[in-house]
Amino acid sequence: MSTVHLIKLCVGAEQVEDLAAWQRNPRALGPDGLPRHVTRMWPKRATEILNGGSLYWVFKGVVLARQSILRLDEVSGGDGIIRCGIVLAPEIIRTAAAPKRPFQGWRYLQPKDAPPDLPQARAGDDRLPPELDAALADLGLR
């Protein structure tokens, strides 16, 4: 069985630390204490996502991090509409910077198109402004 990832803009966050701070907020956690992102649409390729997929986060036009997707939960809002709760591993894994044009919602991301993880020794290595980091990545210098 193949694997597919999701990619999403990290709205309201300028850097990976902003995402980490938000996910420490009880409002970002599911009943089990794991971070989750609730979205209106349920992925049609759920089986492939749950076969080792991750959610790749885009910050100001640059992919900088990912989180493993553990499961997809049904979340019922006060309006009675069933939404998809993407339950994430708590560990945020930094990736090589990869530019990404704006889009709405989430999109599927093929493994061959996903940026590689940064080595652990470089985990805090995204201090450059995202635009500069992306330009260096385009040049093959990151």
C-alpha positions as CSV (number, residue, x, y, z in Angstrom):
1,M,0.0,0.0,0.0
2,S,1.3,3.4,-0.9
3,T,1.7,6.5,1.4
4,V,0.6,10.0,0.8
5,H,1.1,13.1,3.0
6,L,-0.9,16.3,3.6
7,I,0.4,19.8,3.3
8,K,-1.2,22.8,4.9
9,L,-0.5,26.5,5.5
10,C,0.2,27.2,9.2
11,V,-2.0,30.2,9.4
12,G,-1.1,32.7,12.1
13,A,2.3,31.3,12.6
14,E,5.5,32.8,11.3
15,Q,7.9,30.2,12.5
16,V,8.0,26.6,13.8
17,E,8.2,27.9,17.4
18,D,4.8,29.5,17.0
19,L,3.2,26.2,16.0
20,A,4.8,24.5,19.0
21,A,3.5,27.2,21.3
22,W,0.0,26.9,19.9
23,Q,0.0,23.1,20.2
24,R,0.8,23.4,23.9
25,N,-2.5,25.3,24.3
26,P,-5.4,23.0,25.5
27,R,-7.6,24.3,22.7
28,A,-5.2,22.7,20.2
29,L,-5.4,19.3,21.9
30,G,-7.9,16.5,21.5
31,P,-9.5,14.7,24.4
32,D,-6.5,12.3,24.5
33,G,-4.0,15.2,24.9
34,L,-2.5,14.9,21.4
35,P,-2.4,17.8,19.1
36,R,-5.0,17.8,16.4
37,H,-6.0,20.0,13.5
38,V,-9.8,20.0,12.7
39,T,-10.7,20.5,9.1
40,R,-14.0,20.6,7.3
41,M,-13.1,18.1,4.6
42,W,-12.4,14.4,5.2
43,P,-9.5,13.1,3.1
44,K,-10.7,10.6,0.5
45,R,-7.2,9.0,0.6
46,A,-7.4,8.3,4.4
47,T,-6.0,4.8,4.1
48,E,-2.8,6.1,2.3
49,I,-2.4,8.9,4.8
50,L,-2.7,6.5,7.7
51,N,0.1,4.3,6.1
52,G,2.9,6.5,7.4
53,G,1.7,9.9,6.2
54,S,2.7,13.3,7.8
55,L,1.2,16.8,7.8
56,Y,3.7,19.2,6.3
57,W,3.4,22.8,7.6
58,V,4.0,25.8,5.4
59,F,5.2,29.0,7.1
60,K,5.1,32.3,5.1
61,G,5.5,30.4,1.8
62,V,8.1,27.9,3.0
63,V,7.7,24.3,4.2
64,L,9.7,24.1,7.4
65,A,8.2,21.2,9.5
66,R,6.1,18.1,9.6
67,Q,4.2,16.0,12.1
68,S,3.3,12.3,11.7
69,I,-0.4,11.7,11.3
70,L,-1.5,9.1,13.9
71,R,-5.2,8.9,13.0
72,L,-8.3,10.7,11.7
73,D,-11.1,11.3,14.2
74,E,-14.7,12.4,13.6
75,V,-15.3,15.7,15.4
76,S,-18.8,17.0,15.8
77,G,-19.1,20.7,16.2
78,G,-21.9,22.5,18.0
79,D,-23.6,22.9,14.6
80,G,-23.9,19.1,14.2
81,I,-21.5,19.0,11.3
82,I,-19.0,16.1,11.4
83,R,-15.5,17.3,10.7
84,C,-12.1,15.6,10.4
85,G,-9.7,15.8,13.3
86,I,-6.2,15.1,12.1
87,V,-4.5,13.7,15.2
88,L,-0.8,14.4,15.1
89,A,2.3,13.1,16.9
90,P,3.4,15.7,19.4
91,E,6.9,15.8,17.9
92,I,7.4,18.5,15.3
93,I,10.1,17.5,12.9
94,R,11.9,20.2,11.0
95,T,12.4,19.8,7.3
96,A,14.6,21.3,4.7
97,A,13.1,24.6,3.6
98,A,11.0,24.2,0.5
99,P,9.1,27.1,-1.2
100,K,5.4,26.6,-1.6
101,R,2.9,28.9,-3.3
102,P,-0.2,29.9,-1.3
103,F,-3.3,27.6,-1.4
104,Q,-6.4,27.1,0.6
105,G,-7.2,24.2,2.9
106,W,-4.9,21.2,2.7
107,R,-3.5,19.3,-0.3
108,Y,-2.1,15.9,-0.9
109,L,1.7,15.7,-1.1
110,Q,3.4,12.8,-2.8
111,P,6.4,11.4,-0.8
112,K,8.7,12.1,-3.7
113,D,7.8,15.8,-3.5
114,A,8.2,16.1,0.3
115,P,11.2,18.0,1.6
116,P,13.7,15.8,3.6
117,D,13.9,16.0,7.4
118,L,16.7,18.1,8.8
119,P,19.4,16.1,10.7
120,Q,18.9,16.4,14.4
121,A,22.1,18.5,14.7
122,R,20.4,21.1,12.5
123,A,17.0,21.0,14.2
124,G,17.1,24.6,15.3
125,D,18.6,25.7,12.1
126,D,15.7,27.7,10.7
127,R,16.6,31.1,12.1
128,L,17.0,32.7,8.7
129,P,13.9,34.6,7.4
130,P,11.7,32.0,5.6
131,E,12.1,33.9,2.3
132,L,15.9,33.8,2.4
133,D,15.8,30.1,3.5
134,A,13.6,29.3,0.5
135,A,15.9,31.2,-1.9
136,L,18.9,29.3,-0.6
137,A,16.9,26.0,-1.0
138,D,16.1,27.0,-4.7
139,L,19.8,27.5,-5.3
140,G,20.6,24.1,-3.8
141,L,22.5,25.8,-0.9
142,R,20.3,24.4,1.9
